[in-house]
Amino acid sequence: MTVGVLAVGASITAVAGTAEAAEPTGVGKSSPSATASWRVDLSRLTAMQHNTRRTSRGLTLADSQPRGDHNPPTAATLAPGQPDTARGSYTAPEVNAGQWVSAVVAKPDASVPAGTRVEVDVRGRGVDGGWTEWRTTKPDSILSLPEPVSKLQARVILTSAADGAAPVVSGLELQSAAAPAESATAAATAYGPVRLFATREGLVGHTTANGHVIKSRDHFVALPSRRMLASNGGNEYRVKVCYKGRCETAPVWDVGPWNTRDDYWNPSSVRETFRDLPQGRPEAQAAYQNGYNNGKDEFGRTVANPAGIDLADGTFWDGLAMTNNDWVDVTFNPGSSGGTVTVTAWAQANVRSCATTTCAVVSQVYANQTYPAVCWTVGEKVTAEGVTNDKWVKLPLVAGGYGYVSGIYLTGDQTGGVTTRCT
C-alpha cells in the first residue's frame, strides 16, 4: 500500500545532523503493511454508462444481441471481419482513497459465460487534480498506475458472446498494492505535434464507444485505444488538431480507427500493444506503409489506409475546413505540462512543513512506497547510515498543500531523481 498524507497530533523532532526517521507508532499513523480496499458502486445508473443495466444478479448488458452500434465504430475504416459481439460499458463513481495509491488489484465478482468477457479499466486523479489515462487490469494482477493518485475510478467493459450470452458483474473491489508508478512520462502530459493521417468518421446516428449518439456536424475525435476515451460529454482527454493553418481542440469520444489497443502516443515502455513501434507511429500507418504485422490490424483486417485518428464531421468540415482525408498535426493533452515525478522511499520517515527537523510533522513516507514529488531544495543536513544529505524534496499532500522529506530517505541520488529545483 502506498500511504500518504496522514496528519499527526504532535511534532517529532530530531537532533540536527542525525537520522530523521519517523517513530514507528503514534497518533494518526497507519501501518504500511496493511492493504486498503475500496468497494466500487455498480448501482448508480447515470450518463456514464452505455448499453448496460442493473438486475437482481448484478450489472449486465442491456442488449446482448450483436449489432454494429455496440462495437466501437471505426468510421472510415469499418470493414468486414470486425468481431460480431455486443458491448457495453459502465463508469462507476470515483472513490476517495484518502492516500496516495501507485498500484491496484481489481477483484470483480462476475459470471462470465463462454465467449463473453469482462474487463476492468482503472484511472485516478493525480497531483494536479486531472485524470491519468485509463489502464486495463488483469485478473488478480497488480496494475501500476501512470502516477500516484488520491482518487480512483473504475470502468467495467462487458462483451457478449456471438450467440447473445452476456456476462454479469455482481461486485467489484479495488485493493491497493505495493508497486512503483509508471514513468512520469506516461502521465497525461502534452505530447506532439505528431503528423497523422486523419479520416472523417461520419456515422451520424450511431453510438460511440463512450455512449454518445453521433449528431450532424458533431465535434470530437476517435483514437485507437480506450486509454484516452473520455466520458460521454466529457473533456478529460483532448487533442489539438491542425490543418493548413486552422486548428481545433476536441474531446476524445470514440475508439478507432482500425485498432482498439494502440495508444501510440505513449512511450514504448508503457504502450499497451505494438511496443516495437516508435512513439507517435500508429500501427495502422506502419501496416499500410511498411507491411508491419503483415499489413493487418489487431483484428486481422488488411489495413486500407494509414489512419491514426478519426474526426467527427463538425471537426472535419467546420473546424478544419477539410474536404478529403489528409495528413494533420495532432497534439495530445494540449496545455497539460505534468509537473511532477515520482520518488520511492527506502525507510519510514517524517514529512515536515519545511526543510528542517524542527518543523512540524505533516505526513510520513514508508519503505518501498512511491510518492509524487514536485522539486528539491537545500535544507538542514540529515545523516543516515553514515551518509549526510542536505537536499529535501517537496511532496504534495493528499489533504492539500505540501511537505518536505529529507532526500536521505529516497532511493537513487541525493534528490531521489527529482531534477527541478524549488524556486
N, C-alpha and C positions, 0 to 999 in steps of 0.2 A: 504493500500500500504506500502511496505517496502522500505523506501527511504535511499539511501546510497551515500556516497562519492560525495558531491556537493562542489566544490571549491568556496570559498568566497573571496571577494576582500580585506577584512580588518580583522585584528586581534581583537578579543573581549576579553578583559581581565577582571579578577575579583580579588577582594582583597583576599589574602591568608587567608584560614580559613573560608571563607564564601561560599555561594552557587555559583556553576559554571554553572548554567543552561544557555542555549543559549537564545539570544534575539529572540522574536517571528517572527520578519520580518527582511529583509535585502537583500543585493545584493547576488544573486546566491542561495538563499534558496527556498525551494519548500514546499508547503503545504502538510502535511502528510495525510490530509483528502481526497486529490484528488486521483482518481483511474486512473492509467496508463493503456493503452491498446495498443495492437500491432496486426496489420493485418498480417496474415500468407499468404505467397506467395504459391499458389497452382498451378501456371502456369509453373514452371520450370520442364520439364520432363528430369530427369537425371538418373544416375545409382541407385539413392536412391529410386527406385520405383519397384514394381513388379505387373504385371497384372493390371495396371491402365492406363487410357488415359484421355486426356483433350478434352472436347467437348464444343460446344457453351453454353451448360447449366451448365457445371462445370466438376469436377473430378468424374470419374466413373470407373467401371471395364472394362478392355479391352476385356475380355472374361468372360461372366457371366454364361456360361454353366458349371454345376458341373463336375469336373474332379479331379482325385486323386492328381495331381500336385499342385492344388490350395490350398489344405489343408496342414497345417504343417505336413510333414511326421513324423511318429513316429517310423520309421525304424523297428527294430526287433519286436516292439510291435504293429505295424499296424494290425488292426483286423476289422472284420465286425462290423458295428454299428457306425462307425465314421460318424458324420453328413455330408450328401451329399450336399455340397454347394461349390460355387466358392468363393475364397478370393483374395484380392489384398491389397497392402499397398503403401503408398506414404509418404516419409520423406521429409518435407519441409526444405528450407534453414534456418539456425539458425538466430535468431533475437537478436540484441544487445539491452538489456533492459536499459542500462545506469544507473542502480541502482541495489541494492540487492533485490531480489524477493524471498519470502519464500513460497508463495502460489499463485495459479492462478485459474481462472474460464475459461473454454473453451466454446466458443459460436459458434458452427457450424451452418451454414445456409444450410440446407440439405433437399432433398426429399427422404423419406425413405418408400418405398412401403412395404406392409405387407410381413412379412417373411424375410425382409432384415435387415441389421444392419450397423450402422456407429459408430465406436469407435475412440476416440482421445487419444493418449498417449503423454505425455509431459516429457521432461528431460531438464536439464540445466547444464551449466558449473560452477563448484564451485570455491572455492578459489585457488586451485592448477591448475585450467585450465582444469581438467578432467571432464568427463561427470558423472552426477548422474545416477542412474538406471532410466529406464522409469517408469512412473506411469500412470495408466489409469484413465481418468477423468469420471465423471458422469454429466449428463446434468444439467447445472445451479448450480452445487455444487462446493464448494471450495475444491481444491486439495492441500494438504500440500506437499511440495517437501522435499526430503531427507535432504537438507541443503540449505541455502541461495545461490542463483545463480545470475550471472550477464548477462548470455545469455540463451536464451530459444530455444527449438526446438520442433516441433510437428510432430507426425506420425499419419496419418489417415489410419485406417483399414476398408476396405469395405468388406461386406459379402453379397452374393446373396441369393435369395430365392431358394427353391428346383426346382421351375419352370423356373428359369433363370432370374427373375426380379432383377434389380440392383438399388442400391441407387445412388444418385447424390449429391455431395457437391459443392455448388456454392461459398461458402466463409467460412472463419474461423477466429475468433478473439480470442486472449488471453487477459484476464484482470487480473491485479494484485489484490490481496486480502489480507486483514489483518488477518493473521493466523500464528502461530509459525511453524517452520520447524519441520520435524520428528526428533526423537532422532538421535544424531550423529552416533550411531551405525548402522543406516540404510544407511549411505553414502557408497560410493564404497570403502570400506576398505577391507584389506585382511581378509579372514576367512578360517579356516581349518588348517591342512588337515582333511578331513572327509572320512570315509570309505564308498564307494558306489559301488553298483553293476553296471557294465558297459556292454552295448551291442553294437555290431557292427551295424552301420547304413546302410551301403551298398547303395542301391537305386541309382546307377550311372545313370546319365541322368535325374533324377528327379530334381525338383526345391525346394530349401529350403524355409523356411519362410521369409528370407530376400532377396529372388530373385536370390540366387546363384544356378547355374546349377552344380550339383554334378559331379565331374570328377573322373576318375580312380585313386585310391590311394590318394584321397584328404586328407587335414589336417584341421580339425575343429571338434567342438563338438556340441551337442544339449543338451539344458536344458529345463525342462518342464515349462517355463514361458517366456513371451515376455519381462520381465523387464530387462533381460541381453542379449537381442538379438542385436548383433552388425550390422552395415550396411554391405551391400554386399561388401566383400573385406576388411572390416574394422577390427580394433583391439581394439575398445573401451572397450570391455568386453572379458576377457580371463580367462582361468583356467589352472592350472598346474596339470597334471595327472601323477601319478607314479604307476609303476607295476613291482615288482620283481627287483628293483634296476635301472630301466630305467624310465626316466621322459620326458614329452613333455609339453610345454606351447602352447596352441592352442586357437584360437578365437571361440566365440560362434556365429554360423551362422544359427542355426536351433532351432525349438521348439519341444520338446519331451524329453524323451519317456512318453507314456501314457497320461500325463496331459499337459495342456497349461497355467495354472494359479497357479502353485505350486512352488513358489520361496522359497524353503525350507532352503536356505542358509541365509535367513533373520530372525531376531528375531520375535517371535510370535506376538509382538505388531504391527508390520508393514507387516507381511506376508499376502499376498493377500487372500489366502484361507487356509483351514485346520489349523487354528490357534491353535487348541488344541493339535497339534503335537509339539514335541520339535524341536528347531532349529537344522538343519542338518539331519533331518529324512524325506526322500521323502514320499509322500502319497502312491505311488505305493509300496514302501517297507513295509510300515505299513499295507497296504491292503493285500499284499501277505503273510507276516509273521504272522500278528496278526488279520486278518479279519477286519481291520479298514474299515469303510464305506461299510460294508457287503462284503468286498473283491473286491470292484469295483473302477474304476477310475471316473473322473468327468463326463464322458460320459455314465456311467452305464455299461461299459465293465468289465468282470471278468479279474482281473489282473493275468497274467500268469507267471510273473517273477518280482523280486523286483527292476528293473532297475530305477536308478535315473539320468543316463547320457547315451547318445549315443555317439559313437566315429566313425568318418569317417574312411574309410578303411586305408588311409595312416597313420593316428594316431594309429589305432588299430594294423596294421601289421608291419609297418616300424618304427614308433616312439616308440612303447611299446613292440613290438615283441609278441603280444598276439595271441593265436591260437583259443581260445574259450572265450565266455562271462565269465567274472570273476569279483572279487572284486578288486577295485583300490582305491588309496588315492588321493583325489582331494582338491586343494587349490583354492579358489575363489579370483579373483583380486590379483594375486601374485605380490608382490613388491609395492602394494599400502598401505600406512600407515595412510591415512587420515591426521591428524594433526590439525584439527580444531574442535571446539564445537560451539554451538550457545548460544547467550545470548539475553535477552529481556530487553529493556529499559522501565522504568515506567514514564519517563518525557523526554521532549526535552532537549538535552544537546549538548555542543560542543565536537567535536573530535579534539584533538590537535596534533601537531607534536612531542611533548614529554609529559612526565607525570607531567607537571606543568601548572598552569593557565597563565603563562607568554609566553608560546609558541604559535605559530601561529595556528589559527583555520583552519583545512584542510577538515572538514566534520562536519556532525551532526547526532545524533540519535534522533528518535522520539518515543513518548509514545506508548507502546504496540506493537512495531515493533521488529522483530527478526534479529540479525546480526551474521555473523561468527566471531569467536574470536580465537586467537592463544595462548595467555599466559597472565599472570598478572605480575606486578612489583610494587614496593613501590615507591611512589612519593609524591607530595605535599598533605597535608591534606585538604580535602574539607568537608564542613558541609552543610547538607540539612535537614530540618525538625527536628532539634535538634540532629542529628546523624553525627558523624565525621568519615571519612574513608580515609586512606592514600593509598589504593590499586587502581591501574589504570590498565585497561585491553587493550591489544594490538589488534587492529582490522585491517584486510586487507581492502584496499581501492579499489573501482571499477576501478579507474584510474591508479592503481598501487601503490606500496609502502604501508606504514602502518601509523596508527594514534593511539592515546590513549584517552580513555574516563575514567573519574572517576568512580570507582565501586559503588559510592554512588547512581548513577542513573540507576543501573541494578537490576533487581529483584533477589531474592534469598539471598545468603550470600554476604560477602564483595567483592568477585570477580565475582559475577553473575553466579557462578557454574563452573568457569574455574579453573582447578586443577593444570595446568602446569605453573611453574614459569619461566619467561623470563630469559635467560642466557646472 
